[in-house]
Amino acid sequence: MSAWSLEQYADVLLDFPKFRWIGTALGDEVAPVRDARHASWMRRHTHQHHFREMLIGLAGRGKYGFQGKIYPVSPGTVFLFDADESHDSWYPSFDPPCCHLWLCESSVGSQATIFWTPCEVRQGRFSLSPSTPAVLPAAAVFWKSWNLLRREPQAPVSRARLFASFTTLLLELYEQAMAARPQQAADEQNRRAVVAEIAEVIKRNLGGDLSLEHLSRLAGYSKFHFLRMFQKYQGCSLRQYIHELKLRQAGELLRQGLKVAVVSEKLGFANPSAFSRFVKQQAGMPPLAYASSGVA
């Protein structure tokens, strides 16, 4: 999303007092609704992962599933998805036109980062603009405030700190976007940064959802475009990268004395047999032999 398109939604993004919050630690300021069609779709399209995300409704009215409930989304609705909390994966084809801004927890070295992606849903189809990593001073304060709210969800000061830090975060994000040239989100430097961020997400989430569908959504590109980008900037295919990381991590965990079944679960395999087949296919030997071979 370029600066001019963020500016289109300034009346929503910067109207902080009208935000309506939905989140486990905060409680819900928006009541869930019943929708049999969405509930049926949601049973087949729900996921969770090991990082935090936020969704901000910018335009249109629709619904979104979170922790087994369905909530109405309109401009100013803000979801806080904590790590490992389940929510909708993508959008149903019957959703009405809308625009949402996704903010994702990330990091560049030791710097707290926000990874932001606009999503537009029109005529049953959704499109993702390229994701943009933004290093913002307010990001570290916001993540800390969220951590404090987890420990003291009922404390008024914890809630006030979170709201204040989120306000500052959005102001910094908006100012940074306005200062950038409109085409910056699509230039080569940004695409390289997106691939680097996705590579880090994979490293931190080897046991989670590493499907092409999920990773391309996070990056904000079509699956075909994302695969080409990843190959270009990472120097190997997405499949090869994931397999090499899982194989290396498997060797390290096995040498630490963890059982095959435990390592299998940690790395996201359906069962130990599937894990053993993977190691044998990749390394040419069973897991325990691989771990003790010195190759890993």
N, C-alpha and C positions, 0 to 999 in steps of 0.2 A: 504494500500500500504506500503510495507516494505521499509527500507532504500535502499536496492539494486535496487528495481524497480523505486524509485525516481531518483536514480543515472542514470538509463537508459535514462531519459529525461532531464538530466542536461544541455545538449546543447540548449534546448528550454527554460527551466525554468530560466536559468541564463544569457540568451542573451537578457537582458532588452531593449537595443536600438531598437531591431527588433519587439517589441510588437506592435500590431495594436489594437487600443482601440475602443470599442463600448459601449456607455452609454449615458443616457439622459443629465447628467450634463456636459459630456465631448464633446459631438458631436461624430459623427461616422467617424472613419478613414477607415472604410470598407463600401463600397456601398452595399445597399440591392439588392437582385436579385429577379427575378420572377421564381416561381416554382409552377405550378398549383397542382401538386400531394401533395407537402408539405403543401401548403395553405389549401387544402381540409382536410388533416389530422389535421392541426393545429387548425381548427375551433372546433374540438372535443377534443383536447388535450392541452388546455391552462389553466394555473392556476396562482395565485398570493398569496402572504402571507406577514406577517408583519415584516419580517426580511430581511436583505440584503444578497445577494449571489454574487459570482464571478465564472465565468467559464473560464478556460484556455485551449486552444487547445494544446495538446501535440504531437499527431501523427494522421495521416490520414486527409482526407478532406471530409467535409460534410456540412450540413446546420443546422441552429437553428433559431427558431422564437422568436422575442422579440418585444413587443408593436405593434403587428399586422404586422410586417415586417419580411422578411426572409433574413438571412445573411449567407454568406459562412464562414465556420470555417476551419482553417488550423493551423498548429503549430505556436504558437505565437499570435493567436487571443485571446483577453481578453474582456469578457463581464462584465460589472458592472450592476447588477440587483438591483435597489433600492427597498426599502420596497413598497409593493403593486403595483409593476410594473409587467405586465403580460408577461409570457414567456412560452415556450414549457414545457409540463409535460411529462417526459420520452423522449424516442426516437422512431421515426417510424421504422417499421420492414424493410423498404427498405433503411435505411441509410447504407452507405458504412462503412467498418471497420475504427475505430478511437479510440482514447483514450483522455479523457478529465479529468482535475482536477477541482473539485468543492470545493470552499471555502465558508463557511457559517458563518455569524455573530452569536456569542453566548457569554456566560459569565459564569464564575464560581465564585459565590459570587460577589465581586466587581472587579474581574480581567477580563479584556477584553480577549476574547478567539477566536481562529479560529477553526472551525469544518471542517475538510477536508476529502473529499471522492473521490477516483479515480473511473472513470467509463470507461469501455471498451465495445465497440460495435463491434461485429463480426458476420458475416453471418446472419444478421437480428435479432440477440439477443444481449442484453446488460447485463453486469454483474457489480455489484458494490462491491468493496472491503470494508471491515469494515471501518466505519468512525472513525476518530481519533481526539479527542479534544486536542488542543495545546495551552497552555498559553504562549504567546509570548510578550515580552516588546513592540515590534513594533506594535502590534495589536491596542492598545489604540491610538497610534499616527495616525495610518492609518484611523481608524473610525473618529477621529477628523478631519483629513484632508478631508475626504469625506464630512463631515458636512459643512466645510468651502467652499468647492467647490460648494455645493448646493446653498449657498448664493451668491457666486461670480463666476459663471461659466465662465465668460469671462476674469477673472483676470489671467494673466500669472503665477503669484506667486502661486495662488491656484492650478493650474494644476501641476506646478513643485513640489509643496509640496506633492500632491497626488502621483505622479510618484515616487518621492524619498522614501516616506514612504512605498509604495507597494514593491519597490525593496528591502528595508530592511526587510520587512515582509517575502518575499520569501526566502531571505538569511537565516533568522532565522529558518524558517520552514524546509528548506533543511538541515541546520546544525543539528537541533534537530532530524530529521529523520535519518540522517547518524550516529548519536551518539547512536541511539537506536538499540537494537537487532532486527533482521529481524522478529522474531515471536511475538514481543511485541504487534503489532496491534491486534493480535488474542487472547491474554491471558485474563484471567478472569478479571483482574483489568481494562483493556480497555473496555471490554463488559459492566462492571458495570458503567463505566463513560459514555459510549454511552447511556445507558438507563436513567441515571440521567439527561443527557443533553436533551434527547427527552422529558422526563417528564417536564423539565423547558420550553421547546418550547411549549408544550401543554398548560401549565399554562398561557403563554404570548399570546396565539393565540386561545383562546376559541371560537372566532367567525369565525376563518379561516378554512382552509382545514386540517381536522384531520382524513382523510381517512387512512386506513391501507396502501394503495398503496403509499401515499405521505410520511407517517412517516417511513415506512420501507425503502423507497428510501433514505430519509434523513439519516437514521441510517446506510445504506450501507449493509443491510442484506436482504435475501429473506423474504417474508411475514411470512412464517411458522416459520423460525428461529427467526425473530424479536419478534413474539408473545410469543414464549417460553422464550426468554431472558427477555422480559418485565415482564412476570409473575414471573420469578425466582428472579429478582433483585428489582422489585417494590413491590412485595408481593400481587399483585392483577392483574386481567386481564386488558388489554388495554381499553376495553369497560367500565369496572367498574370504572376505574380511570377517564376517560373522563366524564362519567355520574356524578360521585360524585363531580368533580370540577364544572361542569356546574350547578348542583343543588345548590351547596353552593354559587356560584357567583350569581345565580338567586335570592336567598334569600337576599343577601346583596344589590343588585341593587334595588330590589323592596322595601326594607325598607328605601332606600334613597329617595323614592318617584317617581322613574321612572315608566312610564306606561308599561303595559304588552307588548304592541307592540314594544316599544323601547328596552326592555330587550330581547325580542325574536330576534330582529335583531342583537343586540350586541353579542348574543351567537350563531349566525349562523343558526337559525331555518328558515325554508322556509316561515313560517307565524305564527301568534299568536296562531292559533288553534293547530298547531304541537307542539309549545312550551307548551301550556296548557296540552296537552295529555302527554307530557314527564314528566312534574312536577307531574301530577296525578298518572302516572305509578310508578314514583320513590318515591314519598312522600305520596301517598294515599289521596291527597287533592288538590284542585285547587291552582293556584299560589298565589293569595292574602291571602288565608287562611294559606298556608304554610309559607308565609313571616311573618305573624303575630302570628304564633303558638309558636315561640321561639325554634322550632326544628332546623331551619337553622343556 
